[in-house]
Amino acid sequence: MAAPADISKADVDNAFYKSYGEGSGKGLDPTLAGPGGKGRRPLTLDPRDTAYRECWMEVRRLLREDKGLCPVPKGSPIGSAVMACPAKPVKSDSPKYEPLLWNDGGVIQKSTNCYAYAMNSRAGHPAGGKPQPGDTSGTPTASPVTCPSTTNAVLKDGKPDHILPAPRCPYNQQQKRPPPDKAGCYLVALVITSKPDGYDAVDGVVYVNDYHWYRQDDDGSWSHKPGHAIARNTDASGNPIANPETANRRSAGGVQFIPALKKSVPVIIDYDMLCGYFYVKKGGATV
């Protein structure tokens, strides 16, 4: 049986340059434009092109993944035949999805939350507590919750190398795809609510301002633990989480009585803003 055809260079080039603005109203990023701002500038071996070359390779990896092709092993000769992947490989650096380790209905469940779960920090927390970003490093976060403040606190909690930023190439961002794997680490995602705490007269609901975390497990799917509730691998609609960016992150939080209105209105927790992804060292980080 013939080996499956690889993704063509033209397909990769088109997706890569498009992710940097080609064909958009703003046009191709000037640093990638050809002489006189026309056409495409080919990538070079100049160190200044390193990030571009890495993103080009990431586009190729994702296009291959979409076609069901396994990545060509590093060191393989150029033109080596690609192979179809029969199944998603196990991510050996990621934790297993083992909800029963967290959902004991008592000490563990009631002393951990989404942050502890994402960091795989299961034990040693005060009863009834909820570990917060910045607790470990003594770095207070802003109120209301913001991406920069929470990110800063998390990275300081994870110093020197237990929690690291996981930047994404433009193509990943456009396609709502996580960053590539990093050896010795697993991925987590941070989301926040963009609405401030309180009643919103336009929407007629009470919004809760908060952050939330998702972690990628060894089968490639994602799971989370909302507050003192149970750990789960489903979103607000009850669907398995294949991607935290496309999952339903808007949920109901009961009702709240508004004295001025003399009635109760719905409480909504809508994690509508993605702050970004982080690499967590294999085994987790103590928070």
N, C-alpha and C positions, 0 to 999 in steps of 0.2 A: 504494500500500500504506500502510495507516495506521501511524502511529508507535506503537511499543510503549508500553503503559501504564507510568507511573512508579510507584514505590513510594509508597503512601499515607502521609500524615502519621500516621495512626493506627498503622500498622505500625511506623514509626520510633519513635513515642512509646512503644509497648508494649515494644519491644526495648530502648530507652534506659532507661526506668524500671526494667525488670526487671534490667538490668545493675547498677543501684544498689540492688538488694535487694528490690524490690517482689515480693511473692509468696513470699519466702523466710521462714525462721524468724525471722530478725533484723528483717525488715520494711524498708521504704523508708528510705533515708538521710534522717535528720531534716531536713537542709538542703534537701531536695527535696520534703518533705511539705507539704501544705496547712495551713490554719489548724487549730489544735488537733491537729495530727499526723494529720489525716484527708485522704485523697485525695492528689492530685498538685499541687504548686505549679508553675504555668507559668513557663517561663524568661523572664527580663527582659533589658533592655539594660544593666542595672547591670554595671559592671566585674567585680563579684564573681561574675557568672554567665558570664564569658568562657569558662572552661574547660569548663563544662557545655555551653555552646552549641557549642563546638568538638567535644566528644564526641558531641553529637547529630548534627552534620554527618558525623562519622566513621561513626556507625551507619548513616546514610542512604547514605553512599558504599559501605560494605560490603554492605548489602542490595541496592543497585543492581548491584554487581559480581557478587553471587551470581545475579542475574537476567540477567546478560549485558548490562547497560546501561552505556553510556559516561557518565561524569560530565558534567553540564551545565557548559559553559565558564563561567569566572568572568565576571561582568558581564552574563550573559544575563538577560533579563526573567523575572520570576517566572511560572511556568506554561509556560515554554518546553518544547517537545517534546523528550523524550530520544530517543537513538538506540541501536540495538543495536550492540554491538561485535563485529565479525567475528572478531577475534583479539586476544590480549593485546598491548598496545602495547610497543614496545621501551623499556627503561629506559635512556635515553641517558647518564645519569650513573653507571651501574653498569659495572663491568669486564666484558669478554667472558669467556666460559669458554674458555680456551685452555691446556689441560693440557700441551701439548708445550713451552710456554715454561718450565714448571716441572719437567717429568719428563724431565730430560736424563740421569738416571742418574749424574750427577757433581756438579760444583761447585754449581749452583743447587739441585738437589734435596736435596743433602746439607748445605746450609747454611741451609735454610729449614724452617719448620714451619707449624702451623696459624695461629699469630699473624701471622707474616710474610705468609702467603698471604691471610688475611682483610684485612690492611692494604695488600695489593698492593705489599709491600716485597720485591722479588724479588732485588735484587743488593746487593753491598757487605757481605755478612755473612762472618764468619770461617769457614773450612772446618770442617765438622763441627759448627758451632754451631747453636743453636736460640734465636732471639730470644725473650726473655721479657718479659711485662708489667712495666714499671718499670725496665727496663734503660736506656732512653733518658733518663728523668727522674731516675734514681738513687733510685727509690722502691721499697724492698723489699716483696715480698708475703709474706703470712702462710703458715706451714706448720703444719697442713695447709691446703690451698687453701680459701679462702672467697670468697663472692661480693663482700662489701664490700671486702676487701683487693685482690682482683684488679681490681675496677671502679675503685677509687681509683688504682691504678697505671696503668691504661689511660688514664684521663682525663687524668692528669698527663703521660703520654707524648704525648698528642694536643693539648696546649695550643699556641696559644690557641683554635684553631677546627678542627683537623684531625680530632679525634675528640670527638663530643658525645653525651650521653645521648639515647636515643630512647624517651621515656615512652609508655605505652600507656593508652588509655581502658579502663574496666572491661569494656566489651563485647568489645574486642579480646582481653583476657585470658581472659574466659570462653569465647570461641570459638576460642582459640588462634590468633589472627591477628596478624601482625606490625604494627608501627606504620605510619602512612601514609608515603609517600615525602616526602622533603625536597629541594627544589631545590638542585642543586649537590652532593648527597651520595648515597651508597649505604648500604645496610643491612648490618650484621653482627650475629651472635648469639653470646653467650657462654654456655657451659654448663659445669658442673663435676660431679664425682662427690661424692655425699654421704657415701660410706663412707670411713673412714680407711684408710691403707695397712696391709696386713697380713692375716693369716689370720683368717677369720670362722668360728668353730666351728659356729655355727647353720646357715649356708649351706654350709659345707664347701668354701669357695673362698678364694683370696687376692684381695683387692680392691686396686686401684691408685687412689691419690688424685691427681687431675689436673684440668686445665681443657682446654677445646677450643673452637675457633671455627668458625663457618660464615659464608660471605658470600653475598649475593644477587647474581647475575649479571644481565646486561642482558636476558635472556629471562624473568626473573622466577623462575627456579629457583635452587637453592642448591648450592654446592660447598664443598669443604674439602680440607685436606692434612694427614693425620695424621702428625706428626713428620717424619722423613726419608723417609716413604713417598710414593707418587705422589699428585698432586692428582686428585680425582675428584668426580663429581656424584651418587654413590650412597651409600646409608646402609649400616649393618652387615648388612642383609639383601640388599644388592645392588640395591635399588630406587632410582629417581630421587628426589631430594630436592625435593619441592614445598614443604615446610614443615619447618624444623628442629625444631619442637615435636612434630610427629607422626611424625617419622622414627625409625627404630630406631637408638638411640645406645648400645646395649649390645653389646660385642664381646669375643671371646675373645683372651687375650694369651699363649697357650701354657700351660705347666704350671710349677709350682715345687715343689721337694722340701722337705718339712717334717720336719726331723730328729726332732722329738718324736713325730710320727706314723709315722715311718719309711716315708713314701710321698709321692708327688707328687700335687698337687691342681691343679685348673684355676685359671688367673689370669683375672680378669674386670675389664674396664674399662667401667664403666657411668656414662655422663654423664647421670644421671637428674634433675639440677636445672638449670633455666633461670635464669641470673642476670639476663638482660635483653638488650635490643637497643641498638645504638649507630649513630649516623650517622658515616660516614667521608667526608671531603671527596673530591670527584671526583678520581680519579687516585691516591688512596691516601695513606697516612701512612708516613713513614720510621720504622722501629722496629729 
